[in-house]
Amino acid sequence: MMTVRAAGDPLSRVFSALADPTRRDILTRLAERPLTVGELAEHYPISRPAVSQHLAVLEAAGLLTRTVDAQWRVCAAREEGLDDASAWIARHRADWTERFDILEQHLRSRREDQP
């Protein structure tokens, strides 16, 4: 497992955390409601310490928070942690859409020029 320390800037930490399907699934479950570490671990065929490592990566990326409630550690999604990644994707999606529109216009003009 890649550690979150390997990714330097905050945006890289978010994308590094999201690169793993287990971590994405954890975030999907936490989007519905906060869960304890034990409740999360029930869904995966990996050890509880392995689940805790995934949670640590997500927490370091700013994508979840963990609080202590008596003997339970409760995890909750931190949706604002995805704001920078969403903005980055939206900016690049707009660039690519513009490029595809230009390509489409070019191809259309070439077809119209053919006899």
C-alpha positions as CSV (number, residue, x, y, z in Angstrom):
1,M,0.0,0.0,0.0
2,M,1.3,3.4,-1.0
3,T,1.6,5.7,2.0
4,V,0.1,9.1,1.9
5,R,3.4,10.6,2.8
6,A,4.7,9.6,-0.7
7,A,2.2,12.1,-2.2
8,G,3.4,15.6,-1.5
9,D,0.8,18.2,-2.1
10,P,-2.8,18.0,-0.9
11,L,-4.3,17.3,-4.3
12,S,-1.9,14.4,-4.9
13,R,-2.8,13.0,-1.5
14,V,-6.5,13.1,-2.4
15,F,-5.9,11.4,-5.8
16,S,-3.5,8.9,-4.2
17,A,-6.1,8.0,-1.6
18,L,-8.9,7.6,-4.2
19,A,-6.7,5.4,-6.4
20,D,-7.5,2.4,-4.1
21,P,-10.9,0.7,-4.7
22,T,-11.3,-0.3,-1.0
23,R,-10.8,3.4,0.1
24,R,-13.3,4.5,-2.5
25,D,-15.8,2.0,-1.2
26,I,-15.2,3.1,2.4
27,L,-15.9,6.7,1.3
28,T,-19.1,5.6,-0.4
29,R,-20.3,3.8,2.8
30,L,-19.4,6.9,4.9
31,A,-21.3,9.2,2.5
32,E,-24.5,7.5,3.8
33,R,-23.7,7.8,7.5
34,P,-20.9,7.8,10.0
35,L,-19.7,4.3,10.9
36,T,-17.4,2.8,13.5
37,V,-14.1,1.1,12.4
38,G,-15.7,-2.3,13.4
39,E,-18.8,-1.7,11.2
40,L,-16.6,-0.7,8.3
41,A,-14.3,-3.7,8.8
42,E,-17.3,-6.1,8.5
43,H,-17.5,-5.4,4.8
44,Y,-14.0,-6.3,3.7
45,P,-12.1,-9.6,3.6
46,I,-9.1,-7.9,5.1
47,S,-7.9,-7.5,8.7
48,R,-9.1,-4.8,10.9
49,P,-5.6,-3.3,11.1
50,A,-5.6,-3.2,7.3
51,V,-8.9,-1.3,7.3
52,S,-7.4,1.1,9.9
53,Q,-4.5,1.7,7.5
54,H,-6.9,2.6,4.7
55,L,-8.7,4.9,7.1
56,A,-5.4,6.6,8.1
57,V,-4.7,7.3,4.4
58,L,-8.2,8.8,3.9
59,E,-7.8,10.9,7.1
60,A,-4.4,12.2,6.0
61,A,-5.8,13.2,2.7
62,G,-8.5,15.1,4.5
63,L,-11.3,12.9,3.2
64,L,-12.6,11.6,6.6
65,T,-12.6,12.5,10.3
66,R,-12.4,10.1,13.2
67,T,-13.8,10.8,16.6
68,V,-13.9,8.9,19.8
69,D,-17.2,7.9,21.3
70,A,-16.6,5.8,24.5
71,Q,-14.7,2.8,23.2
72,W,-15.7,3.3,19.6
73,R,-13.8,5.2,16.9
74,V,-16.5,6.8,14.6
75,C,-15.5,7.7,11.1
76,A,-17.4,10.3,9.0
77,A,-16.8,11.4,5.4
78,R,-15.4,14.9,5.0
79,E,-17.0,15.9,1.7
80,E,-15.2,19.2,1.5
81,G,-12.0,17.2,1.2
82,L,-13.0,16.5,-2.4
83,D,-13.5,20.2,-3.3
84,D,-10.0,20.8,-4.8
85,A,-10.1,17.5,-6.7
86,S,-13.6,18.3,-8.1
87,A,-12.4,21.8,-9.2
88,W,-9.3,20.3,-10.9
89,I,-11.4,17.7,-12.8
90,A,-14.0,20.4,-13.8
91,R,-11.3,22.7,-15.1
92,H,-9.7,19.9,-17.2
93,R,-13.1,18.6,-18.4
94,A,-13.8,22.1,-19.7
95,D,-10.5,22.2,-21.5
96,W,-11.0,18.8,-23.1
97,T,-14.6,19.6,-24.1
98,E,-13.3,22.8,-25.9
99,R,-10.6,20.8,-27.7
100,F,-13.1,18.2,-28.8
101,D,-15.4,20.9,-30.1
102,I,-12.5,22.4,-32.1
103,L,-11.7,19.0,-33.5
104,E,-15.3,18.4,-34.4
105,Q,-15.5,21.7,-36.3
106,H,-12.3,20.9,-38.1
107,L,-13.5,17.5,-39.2
108,R,-16.9,18.9,-40.3
109,S,-15.2,21.6,-42.4
110,R,-13.0,18.9,-44.0
111,R,-16.0,16.8,-44.9
112,E,-17.8,19.8,-46.4
113,D,-14.7,20.6,-48.5
114,Q,-14.7,17.2,-50.1
115,P,-16.5,16.8,-53.4
